[in-house]
Amino acid sequence: MSDNATLSVDVRTEFGKGFARRLRAAGKIPAVLYGHGTEPRHLALPGHEAGLIVRSANALIELDIEGQTELALVKDVQRDPVRQIIEHIDLVIVKRGERVQVAVPVVLEGETFSGTIHTQAATTITVDASATALPEHIVVSIAGLEDGALVHAGDVTLPEGVVLAEAKDMLLVSVSTPAVEAEEEAPAAAEATAESAE
């Protein structure tokens, strides 16, 4: 859970793809801020600083908008699919002490039992937490899990104050033995049978 960053931002009065391109060329990122019954506000964020902040999931930003401070949660980051340049950021207003539901990345830790593989069925898990204490990720240990093991959302240990907002039976990870090994054993067994028959 990281401290929120502070950004001094500009209010946008021009719109459209052409203006957005010029804005990005000037090192800024178009953004919109909404929530808590307010009219959406169109902003221009400093590109380098905003780019560093949004590397963390559910980043919290303290916005300085012409002297007025707003606390905002990064809700969505739109990138160019080829160049991966940030094209637009959606921000939602949050209040200190308010609880919000967010999707948090699931990070797997450890290795499953020798000879097995794991399949991650879900890369995020939705939780309910204080807006100012959102976990950056949830660690799920798969150390030593054997063939047939399943890890569900309800099995995960969450940080203090964080509540699961997902179905407890949602599958996160399954462990299995690769079928390749069984396929490799079959020809070897067939060869052994052929040799004994000769």
N, C-alpha and C positions, 0 to 999 in steps of 0.2 A: 504494500500500500504506500504509494508515493505521495509527496507533498504536491499540491497543485501549483502549476506554473502561472506566471502573470504575463499577459500580452497586451500591449497597447495597440489598438486596432482603429481602422478608419471606417466611417460609414459610407457605403456605396450609394450613389444617386443615379448611376448609369447601369444599364443591364444589357444583356445580349451576348452572343458568342464572341463577336468582334471585340467588345469591351473586355470580356473575360480573358481573351488572348493577350490583349495589351497589358492587362493587370498582371498576368503571369510573367510576361516578358519583363515587367518592372520588378519582378521578384516578390510578388504578392499572390495570395491565394483567395479566390472568392469564397465567401461563406455565408450561411444564413443562420440566424439565431431565432429560436421560437420557444414557446412553452409558457406555462402559468398564465394562460389567457391573454398574453400580449400579442400585438401585431408582429409578424415576422420582420426581423431587421436584417438588411443586407450589409455585410461587412467585407472588409479586405484585411486579411491577416498577413503579418510578415512571414514570407515564405520559408526561410531557413529555420526560424524558431518553431513555427507551426509544424514543419516537417519532422523535426526532432521529437516534438511532443506526441504526435499521433502514432509514433512507433509503438507506444504502449497502448494496450487495449483499454478502452473506457477511460481515457485520459481526462483529467479535470483541469479546466483552465479558468483563471481569474481574468476576465476581460476588462480592460480600461477603455470604455467607449465615451470619448469626449468628456472625460472627468467622472463619468458614472461607472461604478463597478458592478459587474454581473458575474456570477459563478455559473459556468457552463460545462456540460458533459459532451464529449465528442461522440456523436451518435452514428455518423456515417462518413466515410472518406471515399470519394470517387476518384479513381485513377485512370489514366490513359492505359488501355489494355496492352499496348505494345511498349510504350516508353516508360510506363509506370510513374509518370509525372502526376502529382496531385492536381486534379482539376477543380474539385469543389469539396467543401467540408460542411456537414450539417451539425449544428450545435443546439443542444436543448438546455434551457435555463433550469438550474436546480437551486434549492435553498439549503443552507447549512442545517443539518439535523434531519433533513428529509430522507426518506428511504426510497430507493429506486430499484427496478428490476433490470439487470443487464446480463448479456451473454459473456461469460468469462472463458478464456482459452484453457483447455485441459492439457497439462504437461505431464507426460509419463516419465516415471523414474524407475531405474533398475532394469534387470534382465529377467525374462521368464526362465523356467526350468530348461536345462540343457536339452536341445533337440526339438524344442517347441518354438512356435512363432506367435506373435500377437497381432490382432487386427483391431485398429482403433475405429469404433463405429461412430463416435461423435468427437469432434474437435473442440466443442464449446459446451458449457453447462450454464443454464440460466439460474441466477441467484438473486436474492433480495437482500440489499445491504444499505447502510448509510451512504449517501452520496459523497461524503467526504472521507469514506474509509472503504473504497472499493478494492477488492483484491485484483492484482494485475493478472494473476493466473491461479489455477487450482492444481496442486500437485497430486497425482495419483500413483501410488507405488504398485508396480507389477512384479517386483522382485520375488523370484522363486515360484511364481504361479505355474501350475501344471496343466497338462492337456485337459480341456473341458472347462477350465475355470472361466467365470464370467464376472465382470465388475459392472455394477449398476450405479446409477446416480445416487441412490440411497445408501450405498456403501462408502461414499466419499466423506472424509473428515474435513469439515469446512472451518475456516477461521472463526474466532469468536465474534458474534454479532452478525454473522452471515448465515442466511437461511436459504435452503434449497427451494427454488421456485419452478422445479421441473418434476415430472412424474418420477417417483422413486424407482420404478422398474425400467427406466430408460437405459438401454445398453450403452456402456462406454467402451468396454474392451472385452474381447473374447480371446481365449488361448487355445491353440490347436497344434497337432503334429502335422507337418507338411506331408501331403499325399505323395510327393515326389519320392520320398524314401521308400514307401511301399511299392511304388512302380519300379524303383531300381532293384528292389529285392526280388520281384517276380521274375525278371529275366535271369538273374543269378540262380534262382531255384530251378528254372527251366533248363539252364545249362548243366547244372549238377545232375538233374534227372537224365538228360541226354547222355552225359558222360558215363553214368552208371549203367545205362542201357547198352552201351557199346561193348 
